[in-house]
Amino acid sequence: MLPNSTCFLTKKNKSITFTEKINSISILHFISAVKYALKLGYNRLTIDFTKVQKVFPNGMLPIICTIDELRNSGIQIYVKLPKHHETRRMFRSVNWAHFLSPEQYDKSESHYDRHLVTRRFETAEEQKSVVDDFMDVVLRNLQVPKDILSGLEWSINEITDNVLNHSNSKHGGIIQASTQTKEKRVVFAVADSGRGILKSMQEGFPDLRTDLDAIGEAIKSGVTRNPKFGQGNGLAGTLRVTTQTKGSIEILSGLGRLKVTELETTRRKNSLSYNGTLVSGEINLIEEFSIAKALDFDGSGQNYIPSNIIDYKYEDEEADILKLIMKNETTGFGSRKSGLQIRTKIKNLIDAREGYPLIINWEGVPVISSSFADEMIGKLFLEMGAMSFSSIIRNINMEPLITNLLDKAVSQRLTQALDDEQ
């Protein structure tokens, strides 16, 4: 057992038991226990989380990937969930339980407003879907400066694309991400059970010998195992985006672990090898961030600004307008909370395309609640002012009931504002 281990092997019942907390270091402790179990010839393992109370995604995702490989090698896995009520509920609702043991636990249909629950992607189509879904979560929960929006989507796209193009993972990759509204921050973790950065990089750089050296090469701009699969800027750009927003990035692969913040770089050789790659990080929503500066790898000053979800999902292809199709929104139309999320998305859209009209298409939406109408349109009218609202926001294809509710919401907010001035 490693010092301060977060899990241990119990021979009596062939069980690996986790202690109270699981974080990014826990994968090494888990690997140590697994190696011992395999040395003893076990072909069945119980993974016991009953004592766990606090879990971080960058700890759980590589554990799931390691269990994927165990199961693939013929080891039978049985999982015990935490006894702590909230932690047990989280295991089920964010799909950790399902991915740990699909035979025991069905995939959860729970919908989290502020999080992208753990998702697996094995194809380019699945990768695009998870990135789009996560960006939608961001748009609905945080007012995001447009450069941050582009940097965030570019980074998540690059990291997940690396899994499909370089890892050779039999199980694709898994991703989990969250918006932290109070801290104005986005955190993410992407893991795979593939060959690791060193073996991938050795295709183009056969003299590389250590995992840390390979990670060091991988975060340099323009360095790639094979130009046919990309320009080699994915991790380099993600590092620049995370650190220039006063966030951080951590990369774990093989025996190597690298963590970089705005002020500090930590390189560490681990005592045990993780057969795969974990990339986790955080991006803070700061106004002074420039995506053009972050992705100016050669210092040429050329303003490369990547496209983002607003370009291809909300901007019209033929005219300088934005479109929001309400029936495609997943928030529901019955509460203030869902109204707030749509209002936040609207503000992100019009901030990203200053001067563009926004067409809100209500076709296929039969009814909304008064509280939703007030939170979405009434408060938006008050925040923008009558002239800006009227020149930018256009509601179309509304049922008469929805027209009346929106008109009433605006009227009441306008009356309230006039009363407050008196």
N, C-alpha and C positions, 0 to 999 in steps of 0.2 A: 504494500500500500504506500502511495506517495504521501509526503508530509502534508498535513492539513487537508487530507483527501475529502472530497465531497461525496464519495461513494466507496463501497467496499463489497467484497465477495464473501458470501456465507456458504461454506461448503455443504452444510447440513441439508439445506433445501435448494442448493444450486441457484442462489439468488444474488443478484447485484442490487444492493440497496443504496439509494441516494439519501443524503442527509438533508438538512433544512433548505439549503440554497443551491440553485444551479445557475452558473454563469459561464463565461467563455473559457475558464480554466477547467471546468468540469469534464470537458471532452477528454482531456489527458488522463484524468482519474478513471473515467469510464473505460478508456482504451487499456489502461493498466489492468483493471479488473477483468476485462474481456480476455486479454492475453493469458492471464492466469487460468481462467475457466477453460480456454481452449487447450492449454497445456495439460490440464487434468482430464481432457478427453470428453468434456460435456458436449452433448448434442442438443440439449434443451436448457434454456435459461429463463428464469423469471426476473424481470426488470421491475424493481419495487420502488415506487415513488411515494409510498404512503406517508413518509415523514416530511415530504417537501412542502414548503410554504411560500417560497419566493423563487421565481423563475424568470430568466432573461432569454429572449429569442436567440441571441448569439451563443447561448449555451445549449438550448434545446435543439436547434436545427442540425448542428453537426452530430448530435447524438442520434437523431432520426436517420441521418445519412449512414452512420455506422451500423445501425440496426438493419437498414436496407441491405447492406453487404453481408451481414451475418445471416439474414434470412435467405439471401441469394446463394450462400454457400451451404445451405441445408440445415442450419441451426434453427430449432423451433423456439419461438419467442412468445412468452406470456407476460402481460403487463398488469401491474397493480397501480391504480390511480391514487393520487393524494387523498388523505382523509380530511385535510383542511378544506372546508366547504367551498370557499371562493377559488382556491387553487384548483380543486377538482373540477369545478364548473369551467374554469378557464381552459384546462386541458381538453375538455370536450368541445367547448364552443369555438376555440381557435384551431381545432383539428389536430392538435398534437396527439391526442389519444388515437385518432383514426390512423395517422401516419405511423405511429409506433406499433400499432397492432390492428390492421384492417379487418382481421377475422373477428376480433372482439368488439370493435367500436365502429359504428357507421359514421360516415362523413356528416358533420354538423351542417345544418342549413341556417344556423344563426347568422344574422346580419349585423355587422359592427359598423357604426357610423364613422368612427374615427380611425379604424384600423383596416388593413388588408390582412385577413386571416391567412394562416399558412397555406400556400398553394404550391402544387408541383407543376412544372412545365417541362415537356419533353420535345416539343416541336416549336417551330417558329411561330405558328398560329397561337399556340398556348402561351408562348412568351409575350407576344403582342397583347394578348388578352389580359394577362396579369399586370403588365405595365399600364395599360389603359385603365384598368379598374383601380389601380393604386392612384394614378393621377387624378381620377375622378374623386376619390376620397380626399385628396389634398385640396382640390378646387372647392369642395363643399365645406371644408372645415377651417381653412386658414386663408387669410388674405395674403397672397403671395406676390412679392415683386416679380415682374415679368422675367427678369434675368435669372432669378432663383428658380422660377418655374422651368425655364429652358435647361438650366444646369442640373436640376433634380432629375428631370425626365431623361436627359442625355446620359447621366451617370447610371441610373437604373437600367436603361436599355443596354449600355455597354457591358455592365457586369453580368446581366442575364445572358446576353449574346455570347460572352466569353465561355459560359458554361456549355452552350450548345456547340460552339466551334472548336473549343480547345480541350475540354475536360475528358472527353471520351467516357462520360458517366453512363452506365447502363440505365440509370433511373432519372436522367435529366437533372434538374436542380429544384430546390425549394426556396421560397421567398416568404418573408414576413416583414411588414412595415407598419409604422404607426405615425399619426400626427399628434403632437403634444401642443395643445392649443394655448395653455398658460405660458409655457416656455417659448412658444413660437418656434418650434423645432420639428424636424422630420427625422425619424430614426429608421434604419433598415438593416436587414441581414439576408444574405444570399449564400446558400451552401450547396455543395455537391459531394458525391462519393466517387469522383473520378480519379485520374492518375496524378493529379497535383501539378503545381506550376513548374517544378523542376523538370519532370519528364516531358512536359509539353515544350518548355523552352529549349531543351536539349536537341530538339529536332533542328533548330536553327543555330544553336550555340552549343555544340557538343562538348566544349571544354568546361562548361558549368559543372560544378561538383556538389554544391551545397544548396539546400532549400532557401536559405537566407540570401545567397548570391542570386538565385533565380528570381526571388521576389524583388530584390533590388533592381535587376534588369527589367522586370515586368513593369515597374512603375516609372521607367524612363520613357519619355515620349519617342515615338517612332520605332520602338523595339518590339518585334513580333517574331514568333517562331516561323511564320510563313506569310509574306505579304499578300498572298492569294486570299487569306482569311481575314484580313483587316490591316489597318495602318499601325497598330500597336500603341494606340493612344488611350485605350479604355481606362486602364487603372491609373495611368498618368493624369488623365483629365479628371477622373473621379477624385484623386488625391488633391488636385488643385481646387476643385469645386468645394470639397468638404473643408479643407483647411482655410481657404479664403473666405468662407462664411463663418469662420471661428468655430468650426466643428471638428470632426476627427474621422479617421479611417483606420480600421484594423484588418490585417490580412493574416490568416493562419493557413499554412499549407505544409504538409510533410512535417519536418522538424522545425520549421521556421515560423516565427511570429513577428510581425512588424506593426507598430502602432505609431501614427503620425498625427500630431495636432499642429496648430499654428505656431506653437512655441517649442515643441519638443518631438524628437524621433526616438523611439525605443525599439531596438532589435534584440531578439532573444532566440537562442537555440533551445528548443524543448528537449526533454529527456525521452519523450515518446513521439511517434510519428502519427499524425492524422492523415489517413489515406483519402485525401480530397482537398477541397479548398473552401474556406469561409471568408467572405468579405462582409464586414459590417461597418456602419458609420452613422454619422449624424450631420445634418445640414441645418444651420440656423437661418432664420428669415431676417437678414439684415439688408438695409437699403443700399449700402455702399458697394455691394457686390456687382462685378461686371463679368458677364459670361464671355464677352469678347476677349477680355484680358485673361481670364482663366484658361481659355482654349487657344491662346496665342503661344503655341509651343515653341516656335522658332524666333519669337521676338520681332517678327516682321511688322507688327502693328496692323495687319490685315484683320478686319472685323468679321470673323466667322461666327455667326449666330445660328445654332442648330434650330431646326423646326421643333415645335412641341405640339401637344395634344390640341391646342386651340387652332393651330393651322389646319390640321386635317380632320378635325371632328366638328368644329363649330364655325369655321370661316367658310363662306360660300365660295365655290370655285370660280364663279363668273362675275361676282360683284363684291365691292368692299363693304360687306355686311356680315354680321354674326347671326347664327341661328341656334335657338335652344328649343328642342322638341320635348315638351313636358311629359308626354307619355313614355318616353325612354328613361326618365329619371327614376331612381330606385328608392327615393326617400319616403314616398307616400305623400298624401296631400291632406292629412288630417290633424296635424299638430303644429304648434309653434316651433318646435325643434326642427322639423322638416322644412318649414318655411324659412327659418334662419339659414339652413344649409343651402337652399336654392338661392337666397339673397346673397350669400357669400360667394357662391359660384358666379352669379351675375356680375358682381363687383369685380371679380377676377377677370371675367371676360372683357368687360368694357375698359378696365385698366390696361389690359394687355394690348388692346386695339383702340387706342384713343381716337375718338371721332367717328368710329364705326357705329352705325345703328345696330341694335339688337332686336331681332324678330323673335318673339316668344310665341311658339305655335302650340295652342291648347287642344288641337284636334285629338279626339280619342279620350279626353279627360272629362267625365260626365259631371263630377262634383268635387268641390273642395270645402274645407271648413272655414268658418269666419276667422278663426285664429291663424290659420295658414295664410289666408289672404292678407291679413293685417301684417303678419311678420314678414311676408315676402314682398308685397307690393306697397302696403301702407307705409311701412318704415322706409322702404327704398325711395318712395316719392319724397318723404320728408328729408332724407339724407341728401338726395341729389338736387332738390329744388324743382319747382314746377317747370321752368324753362328747360333745364338739362334733361329732366325725366321725359318731357314731351318730345324733345328733339332726338333722343336716343332710344327709348323703350317703345316698342310697338307690339301690342298683343293682338293676335289674330286667331281666327277659327274657335272662338269661345262660345260655349253654351250660354244661353241667356242667364241662367242662374250664376254662372261664374262671372259674367260681365257685371251683374248686379253686386255680387260680393266684392269684386275688386273696386268698383266705383264707390261702394260704401266704405271700404277700408281707406281709400284715399281721402274721401270726404271727412271721415271722422278724424284722421290724422291731421288734416288741414285745419279743421275746427279746433282741435286741441292746441295746435301750434299758435293759432290766432289768440286763443284764450290765454295762453302762457305769456304772450307779449303784452297783454293788457294789465 
